[in-house]
Amino acid sequence: MSITFIEDKKAFLLETCHSSYQMQVSETGQLLHLYYGTPTHDLMDYLCVPFDVGFSPNPYEKKLTRGGSSDLLPLEYSGQNTGDFRTASVCSVREDGIWGADFRYEGHEILDGKYSIKGMPSAFDKSGSAESLKILLRDEASGLEAELLYGVFDKEDMITRAVRLRNGSDQKITLEKAGSACLDLPSGDYDLIHFHGRHTLERQAERVPVMTGIETVSSKRGASSHQQNPFVILCGKDAGEEAGECFGMMLVYSGSHRFDIEKEQTGSVRVSAGIHEEHFSWLLRPNEVFETPEVLMTFSDRGLSALSDSYHRFIRSHICKSAYMERKRPVLINSWEACYFDFDSEKILDLARRAAELGIEMLVMDDGWFGKRIDDNAGLGDWYVNEDRLPGGLAPLIGKIRDMGLKFGIWVEPEMVNEDSDLYRAHPDWALTVPGRKPSVSRNQLVLDMSRPEVVDYLYHTLHSLLADHDIAYVKWDMNRHLTDFYSRGLPPERQGEVPHRFMLGLYDLLERLTEDFPDVLFEGCSGGGGRFDAAMLRYFPQIWCSDDTDAFERLSIQEGTSYGYPISSVSAHVSAVPNHQTGRITPFGTRGLTAMQGSFGYELDLKTLTEEEKSEVRKQIADYHALYDLIQKGSYYRLTDQMGRGDHKAWEFVSRDRSQVMVSLVVTAARPCLGPIRIRLRGLLPEADYELVSRETFGCGNPLPDQRKRFTGAALMKGGYVLPEMFGSFPSCRILFKKV
Ligand code: DGJ
């Protein structure tokens, strides 16, 4: 039993292998959060001691007592306008002007299996081992009900949360904020780790102290965004990769989001997560229900590696529904950095021919194959082939590529439209634009109004035909601008605040239908690189193009930041040309391969420019990738260096789940004389076992490395470490394989 209700204490215990989550109904009927942390096998109700602070008001029932203010109690889901001045979970206004909510417990239900939410990705439980808890809270004055949903996955150490808000009154209620979860942590010194960035520099891990006041991690861009990922970690000051307490909260949502981390007057910390309220309102008629996106919460008292591993395993087995989570993914060549918009069928076939010779398994034809798309000013929306470029259409091209032994993949960007397109000319009202205002343009494109079912249906039928009529094994689903000009011609004035979230529901509906219809197609997500790298997208896309920055050096921090929350198998990474197209940097071919092998592997460069030596490197990289595939995709991943390290190298490690196979990769990021050898302490080995060095390969290293000892105990490699002699060159790298003997 992962969920227990202790009747006489009115307490709920949610237990996973390494965590305990506890709540209690107070004598006033408020739902208190008691504890989230290491299992104690004890009810932690004694922690919640009432205390008094001036100007923090009490619930009416407590008017004669000091202490017990809603402003100071750890609340499981906070209302508004009732004396809790911290961040509210929900903001609501009823037709008669009653606003806010004072939530009190009404009842609960414990169920086998995982609850589900409609129309949005959420965790599923194929094995039937999860349990669910539903706790009903109600605000008497307005009739607003909040059904708090908890899914407990004990072996995976994951607790999912979402909320069903129901209008239980006979008047309309408008939600102005609908939070997914609130977590009140006791007073203490915490750090916040979050993942910020920009286009071509996504998910840079930043660790900052939680200050008094509110720190916000958010996106108002209608997308989970390059700028701030919907994932935060709160941790103790002493928490590192291997030890210390940390709490993760990850939204399963791809639209505008907001996390508020609030350290209040007495030092306790509230983390609130949900849809960003700035572009949000939702009208609930009597009896109508609004379901929030889900939050994935995990706790680790064994540091950040364990926290990341929980997310990696959970997303792979309980979020992503694609068969490709288990199936082998082909090594691909993508045409974008090889040709950009400048191609025809001859050029694509030439790229395919060269790819086939090297052992590459799939050719992906990127942007530029449809409508009048010869640059980024026209064509989006017209998903029919440009016969000037590809005479006879897609079928003959695909046929020739298949004959070479390659699979064929294609690029689409369905949510967007160019004004210069047949689709826009036929349906100008299908784009998001505000009447009377010129829309903002980005990459000269507008956004389709996915809140309208007819737009979603049109895209569904168009893309369905494309996939049904052609032998397409892979789809790269791109999205190259953020959302503005929210106004839907399909909704009445009082529902215009619903457009951003309805856009997401329309997109999820489209993706759900297409991925169900074509389970054998490998769908890859993309949004100008990793601008929509989130758990909801991972339901449909087992891999996401991690960044438009393909420079191996830059990719180190982008991929490392991504690894805190998202599985390595979801990180799409390619070897590209040098000087790199985004930075002009030159890195060795082997270092580019090593870095791209920290993900789902491929190439993105003009193969005809390769030297014979580089061609043999490609063949070797592909053979290595196949040999190491399971270790990389399914093994445990460890960050061996972080921002706190010596700063002249990055290292990471994969260990097979049975601890028998080990791969350490290291890139020297700064050439500095007289630095001395590099000592890497391995992780995740069996301390008592013996490990043998299988191979130690260097790439781009100007000096030979002297031979070293070949056999070590796991404990020696973890405590003493492995020592690498100095390596000379520009971004040299090294791969070391060990096996348990
Ligand atoms: C942005 C993507 O991230 C690129 O890889 C490429 O597909 C371009 N869009 C094409 O427009």
Boltz pocket constraint, residues with backbone or C-beta under 6 A from the ligand:
constraints:
  - pocket:
      binder: B
      contacts: [[A, 336], [A, 366], [A, 367], [A, 411], [A, 478], [A, 480], [A, 526], [A, 527], [A, 528], [A, 529], [A, 545], [A, 547], [A, 548]]
      max_distance: 6.0
